[in-house]
């Protein structure tokens, strides 16, 4: 059985963990269910596209997909985006976001997804 992924917004790691109590996400912004979208692939692809960094540079960032909750737990697990991705998403225009989403749809995880 594979992993199932959800994405949600939080102001920082502390709030993300607080929203994640009891293995339930209490997301005030609306959870985005991309059930088959592995964060290692989607976050790396989108950050590289938005920033111009190589995938190797993105993956070298110490915050790239850092596990925020207990690794010994059987799941669900909570990982963080990098500060660079956070800033790039906040500054991106709608067109840049669509371009980045389109780039992700060219990966195995994103194949068949609507970039809109």
Biopython code that builds the backbone (N, CA, C, O; Angstrom):
import numpy as np
from Bio.PDB.StructureBuilder import StructureBuilder

atoms = [
    (1, "UNK", "N", (0.845, -1.168, 0.000)),
    (1, "UNK", "CA", (0.000, 0.000, 0.000)),
    (1, "UNK", "C", (0.893, 1.235, 0.000)),
    (1, "UNK", "O", (1.894, 1.276, 0.715)),
    (2, "UNK", "N", (0.544, 2.224, -0.783)),
    (2, "UNK", "CA", (1.339, 3.440, -0.873)),
    (2, "UNK", "C", (0.925, 4.474, 0.152)),
    (2, "UNK", "O", (-0.028, 4.290, 0.910)),
    (3, "UNK", "N", (1.653, 5.542, 0.152)),
    (3, "UNK", "CA", (1.342, 6.651, 1.046)),
    (3, "UNK", "C", (0.265, 7.539, 0.450)),
    (3, "UNK", "O", (0.112, 7.620, -0.769)),
    (4, "UNK", "N", (-0.468, 8.196, 1.311)),
    (4, "UNK", "CA", (-1.490, 9.160, 0.916)),
    (4, "UNK", "C", (-1.058, 10.503, 1.488)),
    (4, "UNK", "O", (-0.719, 10.602, 2.667)),
    (5, "UNK", "N", (-1.072, 11.546, 0.643)),
    (5, "UNK", "CA", (-0.548, 12.843, 1.053)),
    (5, "UNK", "C", (-1.629, 13.914, 1.042)),
    (5, "UNK", "O", (-2.518, 13.904, 0.190)),
    (6, "UNK", "N", (-1.547, 14.830, 1.988)),
    (6, "UNK", "CA", (-2.359, 16.047, 2.028)),
    (6, "UNK", "C", (-1.411, 17.211, 2.261)),
    (6, "UNK", "O", (-0.338, 17.050, 2.843)),
    (7, "UNK", "N", (-1.821, 18.380, 1.799)),
    (7, "UNK", "CA", (-1.022, 19.596, 1.957)),
    (7, "UNK", "C", (-1.894, 20.658, 2.597)),
    (7, "UNK", "O", (-3.061, 20.811, 2.238)),
    (8, "UNK", "N", (-1.328, 21.391, 3.546)),
    (8, "UNK", "CA", (-2.084, 22.459, 4.181)),
    (8, "UNK", "C", (-1.159, 23.602, 4.548)),
    (8, "UNK", "O", (0.063, 23.449, 4.575)),
    (9, "UNK", "N", (-1.757, 24.746, 4.829)),
    (9, "UNK", "CA", (-0.998, 25.967, 5.127)),
    (9, "UNK", "C", (-0.942, 26.210, 6.633)),
    (9, "UNK", "O", (-1.889, 25.930, 7.369)),
    (10, "UNK", "N", (0.196, 26.740, 7.060)),
    (10, "UNK", "CA", (0.380, 27.165, 8.445)),
    (10, "UNK", "C", (1.383, 28.310, 8.433)),
    (10, "UNK", "O", (2.187, 28.431, 7.508)),
    (11, "UNK", "N", (1.332, 29.137, 9.448)),
    (11, "UNK", "CA", (2.229, 30.290, 9.484)),
    (11, "UNK", "C", (3.668, 29.901, 9.808)),
    (11, "UNK", "O", (4.597, 30.606, 9.415)),
    (12, "UNK", "N", (3.867, 28.796, 10.515)),
    (12, "UNK", "CA", (5.212, 28.333, 10.856)),
    (12, "UNK", "C", (5.114, 26.889, 11.351)),
    (12, "UNK", "O", (4.024, 26.324, 11.435)),
    (13, "UNK", "N", (6.264, 26.303, 11.677)),
    (13, "UNK", "CA", (6.289, 24.905, 12.116)),
    (13, "UNK", "C", (5.483, 24.679, 13.391)),
    (13, "UNK", "O", (4.822, 23.651, 13.538)),
    (14, "UNK", "N", (5.540, 25.637, 14.309)),
    (14, "UNK", "CA", (4.805, 25.498, 15.566)),
    (14, "UNK", "C", (3.304, 25.408, 15.303)),
    (14, "UNK", "O", (2.621, 24.555, 15.870)),
    (15, "UNK", "N", (2.791, 26.293, 14.439)),
    (15, "UNK", "CA", (1.368, 26.233, 14.122)),
    (15, "UNK", "C", (1.040, 24.955, 13.347)),
    (15, "UNK", "O", (-0.008, 24.348, 13.571)),
    (16, "UNK", "N", (1.918, 24.549, 12.448)),
    (16, "UNK", "CA", (1.682, 23.317, 11.689)),
    (16, "UNK", "C", (1.528, 22.131, 12.629)),
    (16, "UNK", "O", (0.629, 21.308, 12.455)),
    (17, "UNK", "N", (2.403, 22.041, 13.623)),
    (17, "UNK", "CA", (2.304, 20.954, 14.595)),
    (17, "UNK", "C", (1.037, 21.066, 15.435)),
    (17, "UNK", "O", (0.408, 20.056, 15.750)),
    (18, "UNK", "N", (0.663, 22.290, 15.799)),
    (18, "UNK", "CA", (-0.551, 22.494, 16.595)),
    (18, "UNK", "C", (-1.798, 22.107, 15.803)),
    (18, "UNK", "O", (-2.761, 21.599, 16.378)),
    (19, "UNK", "N", (-1.789, 22.340, 14.500)),
    (19, "UNK", "CA", (-2.930, 21.980, 13.655)),
    (19, "UNK", "C", (-3.003, 20.477, 13.415)),
    (19, "UNK", "O", (-4.007, 19.972, 12.912)),
    (20, "UNK", "N", (-1.961, 19.780, 13.768)),
    (20, "UNK", "CA", (-1.794, 18.361, 13.454)),
    (20, "UNK", "C", (-1.986, 17.478, 14.678)),
    (20, "UNK", "O", (-1.495, 16.350, 14.702)),
    (21, "UNK", "N", (-2.679, 17.958, 15.678)),
    (21, "UNK", "CA", (-2.855, 17.214, 16.926)),
    (21, "UNK", "C", (-3.720, 15.978, 16.718)),
    (21, "UNK", "O", (-4.711, 16.013, 15.988)),
    (22, "UNK", "N", (-3.334, 14.897, 17.364)),
    (22, "UNK", "CA", (-4.118, 13.674, 17.326)),
    (22, "UNK", "C", (-4.251, 13.076, 15.936)),
    (22, "UNK", "O", (-5.249, 12.420, 15.638)),
    (23, "UNK", "N", (-3.267, 13.290, 15.092)),
    (23, "UNK", "CA", (-3.244, 12.740, 13.734)),
    (23, "UNK", "C", (-4.364, 13.271, 12.844)),
    (23, "UNK", "O", (-4.676, 12.678, 11.812)),
    (24, "UNK", "N", (-4.963, 14.380, 13.244)),
    (24, "UNK", "CA", (-6.019, 15.007, 12.459)),
    (24, "UNK", "C", (-5.569, 16.426, 12.139)),
    (24, "UNK", "O", (-5.069, 17.135, 13.012)),
    (25, "UNK", "N", (-5.744, 16.835, 10.897)),
    (25, "UNK", "CA", (-5.353, 18.179, 10.501)),
    (25, "UNK", "C", (-6.546, 19.110, 10.673)),
    (25, "UNK", "O", (-7.566, 18.948, 10.004)),
    (26, "UNK", "N", (-6.420, 20.085, 11.569)),
    (26, "UNK", "CA", (-7.446, 21.100, 11.789)),
    (26, "UNK", "C", (-7.050, 22.339, 10.994)),
    (26, "UNK", "O", (-6.658, 23.353, 11.570)),
    (27, "UNK", "N", (-7.155, 22.254, 9.670)),
    (27, "UNK", "CA", (-6.646, 23.290, 8.778)),
    (27, "UNK", "C", (-7.669, 24.389, 8.541)),
    (27, "UNK", "O", (-8.706, 24.137, 7.927)),
    (28, "UNK", "N", (-7.401, 25.605, 9.013)),
    (28, "UNK", "CA", (-8.344, 26.700, 8.820)),
    (28, "UNK", "C", (-8.361, 27.240, 7.385)),
    (28, "UNK", "O", (-9.265, 27.992, 7.021)),
    (29, "UNK", "N", (-7.372, 26.863, 6.569)),
    (29, "UNK", "CA", (-7.272, 27.390, 5.206)),
    (29, "UNK", "C", (-7.814, 26.448, 4.143)),
    (29, "UNK", "O", (-8.008, 26.866, 3.001)),
    (30, "UNK", "N", (-8.062, 25.204, 4.481)),
    (30, "UNK", "CA", (-8.562, 24.238, 3.510)),
    (30, "UNK", "C", (-7.459, 23.321, 3.022)),
    (30, "UNK", "O", (-6.570, 23.752, 2.289)),
    (31, "UNK", "N", (-7.509, 22.067, 3.419)),
    (31, "UNK", "CA", (-6.516, 21.082, 3.029)),
    (31, "UNK", "C", (-6.612, 20.809, 1.538)),
    (31, "UNK", "O", (-7.704, 20.701, 0.979)),
    (32, "UNK", "N", (-5.456, 20.700, 0.906)),
    (32, "UNK", "CA", (-5.384, 20.360, -0.509)),
    (32, "UNK", "C", (-4.982, 18.906, -0.591)),
    (32, "UNK", "O", (-3.862, 18.546, -0.229)),
    (33, "UNK", "N", (-5.887, 18.067, -1.065)),
    (33, "UNK", "CA", (-5.598, 16.649, -1.172)),
    (33, "UNK", "C", (-4.972, 16.320, -2.515)),
    (33, "UNK", "O", (-5.656, 16.315, -3.539)),
    (34, "UNK", "N", (-3.694, 16.051, -2.514)),
    (34, "UNK", "CA", (-2.985, 15.548, -3.695)),
    (34, "UNK", "C", (-2.489, 14.168, -3.297)),
    (34, "UNK", "O", (-1.294, 13.956, -3.092)),
    (35, "UNK", "N", (-3.409, 13.250, -3.194)),
    (35, "UNK", "CA", (-3.176, 11.967, -2.544)),
    (35, "UNK", "C", (-1.936, 11.225, -3.046)),
    (35, "UNK", "O", (-1.269, 10.557, -2.256)),
    (36, "UNK", "N", (-1.612, 11.323, -4.326)),
    (36, "UNK", "CA", (-0.465, 10.594, -4.850)),
    (36, "UNK", "C", (0.765, 11.454, -5.044)),
    (36, "UNK", "O", (1.748, 10.985, -5.617)),
    (37, "UNK", "N", (0.745, 12.695, -4.586)),
    (37, "UNK", "CA", (1.831, 13.641, -4.830)),
    (37, "UNK", "C", (2.849, 13.622, -3.702)),
    (37, "UNK", "O", (2.667, 14.284, -2.680)),
    (38, "UNK", "N", (3.906, 12.869, -3.888)),
    (38, "UNK", "CA", (4.970, 12.737, -2.904)),
    (38, "UNK", "C", (5.615, 14.097, -2.658)),
    (38, "UNK", "O", (6.050, 14.746, -3.609)),
    (39, "UNK", "N", (5.688, 14.546, -1.397)),
    (39, "UNK", "CA", (6.256, 15.872, -1.125)),
    (39, "UNK", "C", (7.705, 16.002, -1.589)),
    (39, "UNK", "O", (8.126, 17.094, -1.970)),
    (40, "UNK", "N", (8.469, 14.925, -1.567)),
    (40, "UNK", "CA", (9.851, 15.004, -2.021)),
    (40, "UNK", "C", (9.915, 15.361, -3.502)),
    (40, "UNK", "O", (10.841, 16.049, -3.932)),
    (41, "UNK", "N", (8.951, 14.906, -4.279)),
    (41, "UNK", "CA", (8.924, 15.200, -5.707)),
    (41, "UNK", "C", (8.288, 16.561, -5.970)),
    (41, "UNK", "O", (8.877, 17.400, -6.651)),
    (42, "UNK", "N", (7.095, 16.782, -5.438)),
    (42, "UNK", "CA", (6.377, 18.015, -5.756)),
    (42, "UNK", "C", (7.090, 19.242, -5.207)),
    (42, "UNK", "O", (7.220, 20.239, -5.917)),
    (43, "UNK", "N", (7.559, 19.195, -3.957)),
    (43, "UNK", "CA", (8.198, 20.368, -3.375)),
    (43, "UNK", "C", (9.524, 20.665, -4.063)),
    (43, "UNK", "O", (9.863, 21.827, -4.287)),
    (44, "UNK", "N", (10.264, 19.633, -4.394)),
    (44, "UNK", "CA", (11.537, 19.823, -5.082)),
    (44, "UNK", "C", (11.310, 20.398, -6.480)),
    (44, "UNK", "O", (11.981, 21.354, -6.870)),
    (45, "UNK", "N", (10.383, 19.834, -7.224)),
    (45, "UNK", "CA", (10.105, 20.289, -8.585)),
    (45, "UNK", "C", (9.622, 21.725, -8.597)),
    (45, "UNK", "O", (10.110, 22.542, -9.378)),
    (46, "UNK", "N", (8.669, 22.037, -7.740)),
    (46, "UNK", "CA", (8.094, 23.388, -7.711)),
    (46, "UNK", "C", (9.135, 24.409, -7.262)),
    (46, "UNK", "O", (9.244, 25.480, -7.860)),
    (47, "UNK", "N", (9.901, 24.093, -6.215)),
    (47, "UNK", "CA", (10.914, 25.039, -5.750)),
    (47, "UNK", "C", (11.985, 25.271, -6.817)),
    (47, "UNK", "O", (12.379, 26.412, -7.059)),
    (48, "UNK", "N", (12.448, 24.214, -7.444)),
    (48, "UNK", "CA", (13.461, 24.366, -8.491)),
    (48, "UNK", "C", (12.921, 25.239, -9.620)),
    (48, "UNK", "O", (13.634, 26.101, -10.133)),
    (49, "UNK", "N", (11.680, 25.023, -10.005)),
    (49, "UNK", "CA", (11.096, 25.809, -11.096)),
    (49, "UNK", "C", (10.922, 27.280, -10.712)),
    (49, "UNK", "O", (11.210, 28.173, -11.509)),
    (50, "UNK", "N", (10.455, 27.525, -9.499)),
    (50, "UNK", "CA", (10.207, 28.911, -9.077)),
    (50, "UNK", "C", (11.484, 29.695, -8.800)),
    (50, "UNK", "O", (11.522, 30.909, -9.002)),
    (51, "UNK", "N", (12.527, 29.011, -8.340)),
    (51, "UNK", "CA", (13.733, 29.728, -7.919)),
    (51, "UNK", "C", (14.891, 29.644, -8.906)),
    (51, "UNK", "O", (15.831, 30.434, -8.834)),
    (52, "UNK", "N", (14.823, 28.697, -9.817)),
    (52, "UNK", "CA", (15.940, 28.505, -10.740)),
    (52, "UNK", "C", (17.052, 27.651, -10.155)),
    (52, "UNK", "O", (18.070, 27.430, -10.812)),
    (53, "UNK", "N", (16.875, 27.169, -8.932)),
    (53, "UNK", "CA", (17.864, 26.285, -8.308)),
    (53, "UNK", "C", (17.772, 24.901, -8.943)),
    (53, "UNK", "O", (16.735, 24.522, -9.486)),
    (54, "UNK", "N", (18.860, 24.160, -8.869)),
    (54, "UNK", "CA", (18.816, 22.770, -9.330)),
    (54, "UNK", "C", (18.096, 21.928, -8.281)),
    (54, "UNK", "O", (17.971, 22.335, -7.126)),
    (55, "UNK", "N", (17.632, 20.773, -8.684)),
    (55, "UNK", "CA", (16.985, 19.878, -7.723)),
    (55, "UNK", "C", (17.972, 19.463, -6.632)),
    (55, "UNK", "O", (17.582, 19.288, -5.477)),
    (56, "UNK", "N", (19.237, 19.307, -6.989)),
    (56, "UNK", "CA", (20.256, 18.957, -6.005)),
    (56, "UNK", "C", (20.431, 20.075, -4.972)),
    (56, "UNK", "O", (20.611, 19.799, -3.786)),
    (57, "UNK", "N", (20.380, 21.330, -5.417)),
    (57, "UNK", "CA", (20.482, 22.453, -4.484)),
    (57, "UNK", "C", (19.275, 22.492, -3.545)),
    (57, "UNK", "O", (19.419, 22.740, -2.348)),
    (58, "UNK", "N", (18.087, 22.245, -4.097)),
    (58, "UNK", "CA", (16.875, 22.237, -3.271)),
    (58, "UNK", "C", (16.985, 21.139, -2.214)),
    (58, "UNK", "O", (16.732, 21.386, -1.035)),
    (59, "UNK", "N", (17.356, 19.941, -2.627)),
    (59, "UNK", "CA", (17.440, 18.803, -1.709)),
    (59, "UNK", "C", (18.534, 18.979, -0.654)),
    (59, "UNK", "O", (18.471, 18.360, 0.409)),
    (60, "UNK", "N", (19.533, 19.814, -0.936)),
    (60, "UNK", "CA", (20.624, 20.050, 0.014)),
    (60, "UNK", "C", (20.220, 20.987, 1.151)),
    (60, "UNK", "O", (20.903, 21.044, 2.173)),
    (61, "UNK", "N", (19.123, 21.716, 0.986)),
    (61, "UNK", "CA", (18.655, 22.617, 2.036)),
    (61, "UNK", "C", (18.267, 21.780, 3.260)),
    (61, "UNK", "O", (17.515, 20.813, 3.140)),
    (62, "UNK", "N", (18.771, 22.147, 4.416)),
    (62, "UNK", "CA", (18.514, 21.366, 5.629)),
    (62, "UNK", "C", (17.037, 21.290, 6.000)),
    (62, "UNK", "O", (16.626, 20.370, 6.707)),
    (63, "UNK", "N", (16.229, 22.251, 5.530)),
    (63, "UNK", "CA", (14.788, 22.222, 5.829)),
    (63, "UNK", "C", (13.984, 21.465, 4.773)),
    (63, "UNK", "O", (12.774, 21.303, 4.933)),
    (64, "UNK", "N", (14.607, 21.008, 3.723)),
    (64, "UNK", "CA", (13.862, 20.306, 2.680)),
    (64, "UNK", "C", (13.239, 19.032, 3.238)),
    (64, "UNK", "O", (13.940, 18.091, 3.610)),
    (65, "UNK", "N", (11.918, 19.021, 3.288)),
    (65, "UNK", "CA", (11.133, 17.879, 3.769)),
    (65, "UNK", "C", (11.596, 17.373, 5.138)),
    (65, "UNK", "O", (11.613, 16.169, 5.397)),
    (66, "UNK", "N", (11.966, 18.308, 6.000)),
    (66, "UNK", "CA", (12.350, 17.949, 7.365)),
    (66, "UNK", "C", (11.138, 17.414, 8.114)),
    (66, "UNK", "O", (10.069, 18.025, 8.110)),
    (67, "UNK", "N", (11.317, 16.283, 8.746)),
    (67, "UNK", "CA", (10.240, 15.688, 9.535)),
    (67, "UNK", "C", (10.037, 16.518, 10.795)),
    (67, "UNK", "O", (10.977, 16.737, 11.560)),
    (68, "UNK", "N", (8.817, 16.976, 11.007)),
    (68, "UNK", "CA", (8.514, 17.833, 12.157)),
    (68, "UNK", "C", (7.967, 17.061, 13.354)),
    (68, "UNK", "O", (8.129, 17.493, 14.496)),
    (69, "UNK", "N", (7.334, 15.944, 13.108)),
    (69, "UNK", "CA", (6.793, 15.183, 14.235)),
    (69, "UNK", "C", (7.655, 13.940, 14.476)),
    (69, "UNK", "O", (8.718, 13.800, 13.871)),
    (70, "UNK", "N", (7.220, 13.067, 15.325)),
    (70, "UNK", "CA", (8.000, 11.929, 15.794)),
    (70, "UNK", "C", (8.213, 10.893, 14.687)),
    (70, "UNK", "O", (7.254, 10.344, 14.146)),
    (71, "UNK", "N", (9.463, 10.639, 14.362)),
    (71, "UNK", "CA", (9.805, 9.679, 13.304)),
    (71, "UNK", "C", (9.431, 8.249, 13.672)),
    (71, "UNK", "O", (9.231, 7.417, 12.787)),
    (72, "UNK", "N", (9.333, 7.949, 14.971)),
    (72, "UNK", "CA", (8.991, 6.599, 15.403)),
    (72, "UNK", "C", (7.498, 6.309, 15.294)),
    (72, "UNK", "O", (7.076, 5.157, 15.401)),
    (73, "UNK", "N", (6.713, 7.337, 15.082)),
    (73, "UNK", "CA", (5.270, 7.193, 14.919)),
    (73, "UNK", "C", (5.005, 6.473, 13.604)),
    (73, "UNK", "O", (5.759, 6.648, 12.647)),
    (74, "UNK", "N", (3.959, 5.675, 13.539)),
    (74, "UNK", "CA", (3.632, 4.936, 12.322)),
    (74, "UNK", "C", (3.021, 5.807, 11.240)),
    (74, "UNK", "O", (2.717, 5.314, 10.154)),
    (75, "UNK", "N", (2.838, 7.070, 11.508)),
    (75, "UNK", "CA", (2.224, 7.986, 10.550)),
    (75, "UNK", "C", (0.892, 8.433, 11.097)),
    (75, "UNK", "O", (0.354, 7.761, 11.976)),
    (76, "UNK", "N", (0.364, 9.462, 10.658)),
    (76, "UNK", "CA", (0.897, 10.301, 9.590)),
    (76, "UNK", "C", (2.105, 11.114, 10.052)),
    (76, "UNK", "O", (2.310, 11.352, 11.242)),
    (77, "UNK", "N", (2.897, 11.531, 9.055)),
    (77, "UNK", "CA", (4.081, 12.331, 9.306)),
    (77, "UNK", "C", (3.886, 13.719, 8.717)),
    (77, "UNK", "O", (3.143, 13.908, 7.753)),
    (78, "UNK", "N", (4.558, 14.668, 9.307)),
    (78, "UNK", "CA", (4.459, 16.058, 8.895)),
    (78, "UNK", "C", (5.846, 16.538, 8.480)),
    (78, "UNK", "O", (6.791, 16.473, 9.267)),
    (79, "UNK", "N", (5.968, 17.021, 7.237)),
    (79, "UNK", "CA", (7.250, 17.548, 6.762)),
    (79, "UNK", "C", (7.098, 19.015, 6.390)),
    (79, "UNK", "O", (6.004, 19.485, 6.078)),
    (80, "UNK", "N", (8.209, 19.721, 6.430)),
    (80, "UNK", "CA", (8.200, 21.157, 6.167)),
    (80, "UNK", "C", (8.679, 21.479, 4.759)),
    (80, "UNK", "O", (9.466, 20.733, 4.177)),
    (81, "UNK", "N", (8.204, 22.589, 4.219)),
    (81, "UNK", "CA", (8.834, 23.136, 3.015)),
    (81, "UNK", "C", (10.070, 23.936, 3.452)),
    (81, "UNK", "O", (10.234, 24.220, 4.638)),
    (82, "UNK", "N", (10.915, 24.289, 2.521)),
    (82, "UNK", "CA", (12.047, 25.155, 2.859)),
    (82, "UNK", "C", (11.555, 26.595, 2.965)),
    (82, "UNK", "O", (10.489, 26.944, 2.457)),
    (83, "UNK", "N", (12.345, 27.415, 3.630)),
    (83, "UNK", "CA", (12.015, 28.842, 3.695)),
    (83, "UNK", "C", (12.070, 29.458, 2.295)),
    (83, "UNK", "O", (11.306, 30.370, 1.979)),
    (84, "UNK", "N", (12.973, 28.956, 1.469)),
    (84, "UNK", "CA", (13.099, 29.451, 0.100)),
    (84, "UNK", "C", (11.817, 29.183, -0.682)),
    (84, "UNK", "O", (11.344, 30.057, -1.408)),
    (85, "UNK", "N", (11.247, 27.980, -0.543)),
    (85, "UNK", "CA", (9.995, 27.673, -1.230)),
    (85, "UNK", "C", (8.868, 28.528, -0.679)),
    (85, "UNK", "O", (8.063, 29.060, -1.444)),
    (86, "UNK", "N", (8.801, 28.667, 0.633)),
    (86, "UNK", "CA", (7.768, 29.521, 1.235)),
    (86, "UNK", "C", (7.811, 30.919, 0.638)),
    (86, "UNK", "O", (6.781, 31.457, 0.234)),
    (87, "UNK", "N", (9.000, 31.507, 0.582)),
    (87, "UNK", "CA", (9.146, 32.863, 0.065)),
    (87, "UNK", "C", (8.828, 32.940, -1.424)),
    (87, "UNK", "O", (8.213, 33.903, -1.883)),
    (88, "UNK", "N", (9.244, 31.927, -2.176)),
    (88, "UNK", "CA", (8.979, 31.910, -3.619)),
    (88, "UNK", "C", (7.482, 31.784, -3.898)),
    (88, "UNK", "O", (6.964, 32.425, -4.812)),
    (89, "UNK", "N", (6.795, 30.969, -3.123)),
    (89, "UNK", "CA", (5.344, 30.836, -3.296)),
    (89, "UNK", "C", (4.632, 32.143, -2.954)),
    (89, "UNK", "O", (3.703, 32.554, -3.649)),
    (90, "UNK", "N", (5.077, 32.788, -1.882)),
    (90, "UNK", "CA", (4.440, 34.040, -1.462)),
    (90, "UNK", "C", (4.640, 35.140, -2.499)),
    (90, "UNK", "O", (3.766, 35.989, -2.669)),
    (91, "UNK", "N", (5.771, 35.138, -3.190)),
    (91, "UNK", "CA", (6.079, 36.193, -4.154)),
    (91, "UNK", "C", (5.616, 35.882, -5.575)),
    (91, "UNK", "O", (5.607, 36.766, -6.432)),
    (92, "UNK", "N", (5.237, 34.644, -5.828)),
    (92, "UNK", "CA", (4.919, 34.222, -7.200)),
    (92, "UNK", "C", (3.606, 34.798, -7.699)),
    (92, "UNK", "O", (2.634, 34.924, -6.953)),
    (93, "UNK", "N", (3.602, 35.140, -8.967)),
    (93, "UNK", "CA", (2.366, 35.557, -9.635)),
    (93, "UNK", "C", (1.548, 34.314, -9.957)),
    (93, "UNK", "O", (2.049, 33.192, -9.874)),
    (94, "UNK", "N", (0.311, 34.515, -10.316)),
    (94, "UNK", "CA", (-0.547, 33.382, -10.709)),
    (94, "UNK", "C", (0.059, 32.636, -11.888)),
    (94, "UNK", "O", (0.006, 31.407, -11.934)),
    (95, "UNK", "N", (0.627, 33.354, -12.830)),
    (95, "UNK", "CA", (1.246, 32.720, -14.004)),
    (95, "UNK", "C", (2.443, 31.863, -13.594)),
    (95, "UNK", "O", (2.601, 30.747, -14.089)),
    (96, "UNK", "N", (3.288, 32.374, -12.694)),
    (96, "UNK", "CA", (4.458, 31.604, -12.242)),
    (96, "UNK", "C", (4.012, 30.341, -11.496)),
    (96, "UNK", "O", (4.621, 29.280, -11.635)),
    (97, "UNK", "N", (2.942, 30.469, -10.703)),
    (97, "UNK", "CA", (2.433, 29.292, -9.999)),
    (97, "UNK", "C", (1.902, 28.256, -10.986)),
    (97, "UNK", "O", (2.129, 27.059, -10.814)),
    (98, "UNK", "N", (1.203, 28.710, -12.009)),
    (98, "UNK", "CA", (0.696, 27.784, -13.026)),
    (98, "UNK", "C", (1.847, 27.143, -13.785)),
    (98, "UNK", "O", (1.795, 25.953, -14.093)),
    (99, "UNK", "N", (2.886, 27.912, -14.092)),
    (99, "UNK", "CA", (4.066, 27.351, -14.766)),
    (99, "UNK", "C", (4.719, 26.278, -13.904)),
    (99, "UNK", "O", (5.108, 25.226, -14.411)),
    (100, "UNK", "N", (4.842, 26.538, -12.604)),
    (100, "UNK", "CA", (5.451, 25.565, -11.699)),
    (100, "UNK", "C", (4.581, 24.318, -11.573)),
    (100, "UNK", "O", (5.094, 23.199, -11.550)),
    (101, "UNK", "N", (3.276, 24.507, -11.491)),
    (101, "UNK", "CA", (2.358, 23.362, -11.422)),
    (101, "UNK", "C", (2.429, 22.544, -12.705)),
    (101, "UNK", "O", (2.375, 21.315, -12.672)),
    (102, "UNK", "N", (2.549, 23.226, -13.821)),
    (102, "UNK", "CA", (2.668, 22.536, -15.109)),
    (102, "UNK", "C", (3.955, 21.717, -15.153)),
    (102, "UNK", "O", (3.953, 20.586, -15.638)),
    (103, "UNK", "N", (5.060, 22.284, -14.647)),
    (103, "UNK", "CA", (6.321, 21.538, -14.594)),
    (103, "UNK", "C", (6.144, 20.268, -13.760)),
    (103, "UNK", "O", (6.663, 19.211, -14.116)),
    (104, "UNK", "N", (5.410, 20.376, -12.650)),
    (104, "UNK", "CA", (5.186, 19.208, -11.809)),
    (104, "UNK", "C", (4.355, 18.147, -12.536)),
    (104, "UNK", "O", (4.564, 16.953, -12.321)),
    (105, "UNK", "N", (3.421, 18.562, -13.390)),
    (105, "UNK", "CA", (2.598, 17.579, -14.105)),
    (105, "UNK", "C", (3.418, 16.762, -15.107)),
    (105, "UNK", "O", (2.930, 15.772, -15.654)),
    (106, "UNK", "N", (4.650, 17.176, -15.343)),
    (106, "UNK", "CA", (5.540, 16.421, -16.228)),
    (106, "UNK", "C", (6.390, 15.406, -15.466)),
    (106, "UNK", "O", (7.252, 14.751, -16.052)),
    (107, "UNK", "N", (6.148, 15.276, -14.162)),
    (107, "UNK", "CA", (6.814, 14.253, -13.364)),
    (107, "UNK", "C", (5.902, 13.039, -13.271)),
    (107, "UNK", "O", (4.719, 13.112, -13.604)),
    (108, "UNK", "N", (6.455, 11.933, -12.820)),
    (108, "UNK", "CA", (5.642, 10.718, -12.678)),
    (108, "UNK", "C", (4.486, 10.943, -11.708)),
    (108, "UNK", "O", (3.372, 10.492, -11.972)),
    (109, "UNK", "N", (4.726, 11.631, -10.592)),
    (109, "UNK", "CA", (3.673, 11.901, -9.604)),
    (109, "UNK", "C", (2.588, 12.806, -10.157)),
    (109, "UNK", "O", (1.413, 12.646, -9.826)),
    (110, "UNK", "N", (2.974, 13.754, -10.995)),
    (110, "UNK", "CA", (2.019, 14.735, -11.491)),
    (110, "UNK", "C", (1.345, 14.356, -12.792)),
    (110, "UNK", "O", (0.451, 15.062, -13.258)),
    (111, "UNK", "N", (1.762, 13.258, -13.378)),
    (111, "UNK", "CA", (1.224, 12.836, -14.666)),
    (111, "UNK", "C", (-0.301, 12.702, -14.610)),
    (111, "UNK", "O", (-0.846, 11.993, -13.764)),
    (112, "UNK", "N", (-0.966, 13.388, -15.514)),
    (112, "UNK", "CA", (-2.414, 13.309, -15.593)),
    (112, "UNK", "C", (-3.138, 14.313, -14.718)),
    (112, "UNK", "O", (-4.364, 14.409, -14.786)),
    (113, "UNK", "N", (-2.411, 15.073, -13.889)),
    (113, "UNK", "CA", (-3.036, 16.066, -13.030)),
    (113, "UNK", "C", (-3.300, 17.345, -13.830)),
    (113, "UNK", "O", (-2.557, 17.670, -14.756)),
    (114, "UNK", "N", (-4.340, 18.049, -13.473)),
    (114, "UNK", "CA", (-4.643, 19.332, -14.063)),
    (114, "UNK", "C", (-3.819, 20.382, -13.328)),
    (114, "UNK", "O", (-4.006, 20.561, -12.124)),
    (115, "UNK", "N", (-2.912, 21.083, -14.010)),
    (115, "UNK", "CA", (-2.079, 22.061, -13.310)),
    (115, "UNK", "C", (-2.874, 23.228, -12.734)),
    (115, "UNK", "O", (-2.395, 23.903, -11.822)),
    (116, "UNK", "N", (-4.061, 23.477, -13.238)),
    (116, "UNK", "CA", (-4.900, 24.555, -12.703)),
    (116, "UNK", "C", (-5.377, 24.241, -11.316)),
    (116, "UNK", "O", (-6.094, 25.040, -10.714)),
]
sb = StructureBuilder()
sb.init_structure("model")
sb.init_model(0)
sb.init_chain("A")
sb.init_seg("    ")
for serial, (resi, resn, name, xyz) in enumerate(atoms, 1):
    if name == "N":
        sb.init_residue(resn, " ", resi, " ")
    sb.init_atom(name, np.array(xyz, "f"), 0.0, 1.0, " ", f" {name:<3s}", serial, name[0])
structure = sb.get_structure()
